[in-house]
Amino acid sequence: MKKIEKYLWHAYRVSLRPILPATSPVLYHQIPVGIDRKSLDSFFPTYKQNYIDIPLYEDALVRAIKTNVRPGDHVTVIGGGYGVTLAFAAMAANPRGQVTCFEASASAIGFCRKTLRRNGVEEQVTFEHAIVSNSYNLYGKGHAETVVDPADLIDCDVLELDCEGAELNILRGLRIRPRAILVETHGVYGSSTAEVSDLLTQMGYSVTDLGPAEPRILEKCAEWDLNVLSATLPAS
């Protein structure tokens, strides 16, 4: 039965779903993202996870953004994903702030732009289709050929890293010292929570471990070492 259901889902997703009208946007962390529901999605409960709401999506990073980003801040985000943390960063930095996102995947940038547009903050976010560092596990389509040296990142108030294992390499090459650095660790890809925390401490930051990246995948977070660290410089 599972094989039949999987086959039907694949046939639906490839041939029928693309031509159906959208019914409503999917909500990640209570905001609309660049993914639409279609009228027949609910007939495939096992294979429609991409098209259901996720109330606490990227919860730890979102909490870190709300705590650390101030109105008027310049925020740099490395790894845009579906644009959820970008949207929250832009809203927190509003009205005078700016967000710059380095994203290696052209398809991910498309998702991000749609998410930002739906939340009214598209004008506040600038995209660089580029890879920062060369230690990356890339997702999506249309991978960038441009590689940016972490040493060349321009100054910002808050730096967010969610870049599938490149976190340690980026931090090691960093010359700037943002007021806050927010990191989703990826021990499974070589950037463990312990190593990232130790390095941030050596860089002069006070580090707070906010725990697993997302409540709905606690077992995966534990197995893969996916946690969020919030690091801040001492007040001058």
C-alpha positions in Angstrom: 0.0 0.0 0.0 2.8 2.4 0.8 4.4 1.8 -2.6 1.2 2.5 -4.3 0.6 5.7 -2.3 4.1 6.8 -3.0 3.7 6.3 -6.7 0.4 8.1 -6.7 2.0 11.0 -4.8 4.8 11.2 -7.3 2.5 11.2 -10.2 0.3 13.9 -8.6 3.3 16.1 -7.7 4.9 15.9 -11.1 1.9 16.0 -13.5 -1.2 17.4 -11.8 -0.2 19.5 -8.9 1.8 22.1 -10.9 -1.3 23.1 -12.9 -3.8 23.3 -9.9 -4.6 26.7 -8.5 -3.1 27.6 -5.1 -5.6 27.6 -2.2 -3.6 29.3 0.5 0.1 29.8 1.6 1.7 27.4 4.0 2.6 29.0 7.4 6.0 28.5 9.0 6.3 30.0 12.5 2.9 31.6 11.9 4.0 33.6 8.8 3.2 32.9 5.2 6.1 31.4 3.2 6.7 30.9 -0.5 5.0 27.5 -0.6 1.3 27.1 -1.6 -1.2 24.5 -0.8 -3.1 22.9 -3.6 -6.7 21.6 -3.4 -5.8 17.9 -3.6 -2.8 17.9 -1.2 -4.9 16.6 1.7 -5.5 13.3 -0.1 -1.8 12.4 0.5 -1.3 12.6 4.3 2.0 10.7 4.3 3.8 12.6 1.6 2.6 16.2 1.9 4.9 17.3 4.7 6.2 20.2 2.6 2.7 21.6 2.4 1.6 21.7 6.0 2.0 24.4 8.6 4.9 24.2 11.0 4.1 26.4 13.9 7.6 26.4 15.5 9.7 26.2 12.4 13.3 27.4 13.1 12.1 28.2 16.6 15.4 28.7 18.3 16.8 31.0 15.5 13.6 33.0 15.4 13.8 33.5 19.2 17.5 34.6 18.9 16.6 37.1 16.2 13.8 38.6 18.2 16.1 39.0 21.2 19.2 40.4 19.4 18.0 42.4 16.3 17.2 46.0 17.0 15.4 48.7 14.8 17.9 50.1 12.4 20.3 47.1 12.5 22.2 45.7 9.5 21.8 42.0 9.6 23.8 39.5 7.5 22.3 36.0 7.0 24.3 33.2 5.5 21.9 30.5 4.3 18.4 31.8 3.5 16.4 28.6 3.5 12.7 29.4 3.0 13.2 33.0 4.1 11.6 32.7 7.5 14.5 34.0 9.6 15.1 36.6 6.9 11.5 37.9 7.3 11.8 38.0 11.1 15.1 39.8 10.9 13.7 42.4 8.5 10.7 42.9 10.7 12.9 43.4 13.8 15.2 45.8 12.0 12.3 47.8 10.5 12.0 50.6 9.5 15.5 51.8 8.9 17.4 48.5 9.0 18.7 46.3 6.3 19.2 42.5 5.8 21.8 41.0 3.4 21.5 37.3 2.6 24.2 35.1 1.0 22.5 32.1 -0.5 24.1 29.5 -2.8 20.9 28.2 -4.4 19.0 30.2 -7.0 15.8 28.2 -6.3 16.1 29.0 -2.5 16.4 32.7 -3.4 13.1 32.4 -5.3 11.4 30.8 -2.3 12.9 33.5 0.0 11.7 36.4 -2.2 8.1 35.0 -2.2 8.2 34.7 1.6 9.5 38.2 2.0 6.9 39.6 -0.5 4.1 37.9 1.4 5.3 39.5 4.7 5.8 43.0 3.2 9.6 43.2 3.8 11.0 42.3 0.4 12.5 45.8 -0.1 14.6 45.5 3.0 16.5 42.4 1.9 19.3 42.2 -0.6 20.5 38.9 -2.0 24.0 37.8 -2.9 23.9 34.6 -5.0 27.2 33.3 -3.6 28.8 30.7 -1.4 30.6 31.9 1.7 33.5 29.6 2.5 34.0 26.4 0.5 32.9 23.9 3.1 29.2 23.6 2.3 26.5 21.0 1.9 24.3 22.6 -0.8 20.6 22.1 -1.4 18.2 23.3 -4.0 19.0 24.1 -7.7 21.1 26.7 -9.5 24.2 26.7 -7.3 26.3 29.8 -7.3 29.8 29.8 -8.8 30.9 32.8 -6.8 32.7 32.0 -3.6 33.1 34.8 -1.0 36.0 34.7 1.5 34.6 35.1 5.1 37.3 37.7 5.6 35.6 39.9 3.0 32.2 40.1 4.7 31.4 43.7 5.5 30.6 44.9 9.0 27.1 44.2 10.4 25.3 44.4 13.7 24.0 40.8 13.7 25.4 37.8 11.8 23.3 34.7 11.4 24.8 31.4 10.2 22.7 28.5 9.1 24.9 27.1 6.4 24.9 23.3 6.6 28.4 22.7 8.1 30.3 25.8 6.9 29.8 27.5 10.3 33.3 26.8 11.7 35.2 27.7 8.5 33.3 31.0 8.3 33.9 31.9 12.0 37.6 31.0 11.6 38.0 33.4 8.7 35.9 36.2 10.1 37.5 39.6 10.5 34.5 41.6 11.5 33.1 41.4 15.0 29.3 41.9 14.9 27.5 42.7 18.1 25.7 39.3 18.0 26.4 36.1 16.1 23.6 33.6 15.9 24.6 30.1 14.8 22.6 26.9 14.0 25.3 24.2 14.5 25.6 21.2 12.3 27.7 18.6 14.0 26.7 16.0 11.4 28.5 18.1 8.8 31.6 18.9 10.9 30.5 22.1 12.8 29.7 20.7 16.3 28.0 22.7 19.0 31.0 22.3 21.3 33.5 23.4 18.8 31.5 26.4 17.6 30.8 27.5 21.2 34.5 27.2 22.1 35.5 29.2 19.1 33.0 32.0 19.8 34.3 32.2 23.3 37.8 32.5 22.1 36.6 35.4 19.8 35.5 37.3 22.9 31.8 36.4 22.8 29.5 35.4 25.7 27.7 32.3 24.4 24.2 31.1 25.3 23.0 27.7 24.1 19.4 28.0 23.1 19.0 24.2 22.7 17.7 22.1 19.8 17.0 24.0 16.5 13.4 22.9 16.3 11.0 21.2 18.7 9.3 18.9 16.1 12.6 17.2 15.2 14.1 16.7 18.7 15.5 13.2 17.9 17.1 14.4 14.7 18.5 17.5 16.5 20.1 15.2 19.1 21.4 12.7 16.6 22.8 15.3 14.2 23.9 17.9 16.8 21.6 20.6 15.5 21.5 23.4 18.1 21.4 27.2 18.2 24.0 29.3 19.9 23.5 33.0 20.6 26.8 34.9 21.1 27.1 38.5 22.1 30.0 40.9 22.7 30.3 42.5 26.2 28.7 45.9 26.3 31.3 48.6 25.7 
